């Protein structure tokens, strides 16, 4: 294989002739120092490369991807852990846009009933461009609570609740740069979403579900659902009275960790199995089956909605963390999709779950088979 | 014959007496009066017609359930001349030991009081009352300073007392023989002497066994169970015989156990085994669920108790337990609970801080139960003010502590029971309530269920008595089973200074709550309700040791043995019990 002349091109996975037959290990690279590192290091035949070494497998973070993906040449068997434009699914404003478009398409093609299956995201408006549409909707439903979320941030940062237009008018004034200054600072995009006021509570606490979906390719759409996951509990008791209290409403572990009540030993998580048992003893097994079928529907529809938009590169796969909220009628709502779900473990149980999750992910990706060449030893 | 008859009439009289004071009686009376309006009631055959009416309308069933409930709780008939202490505890040395243990607890409580200068009880100022009322549903968010409080006692303190129990009339002799008991408990109690239970189990099981004969060979895959067992040859042995005759064993004890727990036999379907994903539901599970629904429709306590010996389906468990414990949420019960809540709001007790501390130390730190923290306060705080609990002391060897109004020590007119329900919580007490939160979400119902479970079962786990379900008997049963069936293991552990009871005691005192996974724990508690006895705790403890015997034989210290047995959360209860009871060959 001749090396391309462009200096910016970095080849990965390239081997020089004979070396290929002799290569018996998979070179991996990652910057994450948590469960993932443990799993990768323990995998037989996998070797870590650092810095500028060539790799066959890279669990990268999204910023690296943004900067380097387009300049990187990857050999056939090489795998990387993100899709180039994953943000079509994971940035809140794009996801909403794609879902809305998909819903319209479904309605045209298959009728209202089929389209209604897409009604798992609360009414959302992109700010600031859809501000006027939002105000219209706001006025139609006075008194309900709305939640404002920055599109691109995570771990609960920048999120707040509001009930009056006045609250966000103030906020707009604050965030908008004044006319005197140059607009060097890009205005951050937000979405305003209808807040789910009747979440299902356990022990008086609000929680959301984190479920993992592994997508191996978009065309054709090949996705895997991990059987386990967890329910993340808010540490304080749910009430709509204190919408300023981040700790009550936002169930991100990152936010809970900073709550004064938080004790690291507690973990404030239940495995999905335990959650299912609890629901089954309260509502019966059929209700639980229905709920989980509806949740599966969320995965399918959301992936279908971005199927044609995401650049399906065969080198890419992605492990998404879906955040689902259940309301009191046992209806699941999609809160968001994470392209880089946290792989840091908050407790022993959590560590085991994430380890198994990552191991299974690597089994599915199956680097071992891809590196296989006819003339090299089978293993 | 005559003795039996007079015993029976004595029991009947006592139950009638008890029920006359109950709500059910006045309801029945009211119903009888109301029924006079009905056309089918004729004056000539008034008594028969009313009886018929009761039968059809389901009131007879309710009465049956109430009687059955009383029978379950009622202690065995004793000599009419026996003093009330004998009902609590017939053996003098046990009574004495319980008395001195109680003195120690009270001393500890009093000294904590004086040290911290906190009164045992005080009336809350109005502001504080309002605040507590507002926070009633989220008391878990409160973080009072509890650093100075310590639990009054922990299970291991209690164990030390039990170890030192001796019957002064029993001379063991110093010479060691094969009869020497190797364990820590050195009292000569007869373990497993429950003839009624054995008979009940046997007659019922005959019907069950006949039915199951037609279901064909049980699908078993030994690798699916936790661990590997050489099941295949024992399968042939038990296939066509009833399990009571299955394994002819020299030792009568295991035979007795097997008789007791006949429904757990290998031939009989169990929830916890035969509802696993590898077993097609048509084989057992579907039918079992159908029967369960029928039992609930009939509202028959006795049938429910028999049914639940094979385990309860998740969806039916809450109702089944309520039926067996004869709890139906009447408006009066809700009112009673509200009254208790008012008592909590108005007065602050020292015991409350102990409860807080216990919840924070145990349930709040538990991976499963931390969510239910608020419910635990709502139940336990009310529980400590519930004077109706005092009635159970009639058959509990313990006695409620007394406190005297300041300055009037010794004067009976100024004595009150403290805490009002007479029960001083110890470290881990809140774990009795935590699993119930999985099943019941309405506070007054949750409360009732817990209270009933306590006065039927849990109190026996922390009072010194000779009752077969008492903790002393359970310890002795555990040690005896272990010594009889795993003598090598027992001897080895004893030699390295790791007496098995030191490890298993805490499991039994808490009825395994917090040690097993919740679904397994609930399956275990199903059987406690079904057999109306706690002996299954001792059997399970022995079964756990048997299961981990190989690892335990290799340890060389108590700490290492503890480590082998530290994590029980992956264990499956029913296979363990079955193996131990019906398939262990020595």
HADDOCK unambig.tbl for C-alpha pairs under 7 A between the chains (distance, minus, plus):
assign (segid A and resid 202 and name CA) (segid B and resid 371 and name CA) 6.95 0.50 0.50
assign (segid A and resid 203 and name CA) (segid B and resid 371 and name CA) 5.35 0.50 0.50
assign (segid A and resid 203 and name CA) (segid B and resid 372 and name CA) 4.96 0.50 0.50
assign (segid A and resid 203 and name CA) (segid B and resid 374 and name CA) 6.97 0.50 0.50
assign (segid A and resid 236 and name CA) (segid B and resid 141 and name CA) 6.79 0.50 0.50
assign (segid A and resid 237 and name CA) (segid B and resid 138 and name CA) 6.39 0.50 0.50
assign (segid A and resid 265 and name CA) (segid B and resid 365 and name CA) 6.68 0.50 0.50
assign (segid A and resid 266 and name CA) (segid B and resid 365 and name CA) 5.34 0.50 0.50
assign (segid A and resid 266 and name CA) (segid B and resid 366 and name CA) 6.96 0.50 0.50
assign (segid A and resid 266 and name CA) (segid B and resid 367 and name CA) 6.59 0.50 0.50
assign (segid A and resid 270 and name CA) (segid B and resid 368 and name CA) 6.88 0.50 0.50
assign (segid A and resid 278 and name CA) (segid B and resid 438 and name CA) 6.26 0.50 0.50
assign (segid A and resid 280 and name CA) (segid B and resid 314 and name CA) 6.61 0.50 0.50
assign (segid A and resid 280 and name CA) (segid B and resid 315 and name CA) 6.11 0.50 0.50
assign (segid A and resid 281 and name CA) (segid B and resid 314 and name CA) 5.10 0.50 0.50
assign (segid A and resid 281 and name CA) (segid B and resid 315 and name CA) 4.70 0.50 0.50
assign (segid A and resid 281 and name CA) (segid B and resid 439 and name CA) 6.44 0.50 0.50
assign (segid A and resid 282 and name CA) (segid B and resid 315 and name CA) 6.87 0.50 0.50
assign (segid A and resid 282 and name CA) (segid B and resid 439 and name CA) 6.89 0.50 0.50
assign (segid A and resid 284 and name CA) (segid B and resid 315 and name CA) 4.86 0.50 0.50
assign (segid A and resid 285 and name CA) (segid B and resid 315 and name CA) 6.89 0.50 0.50
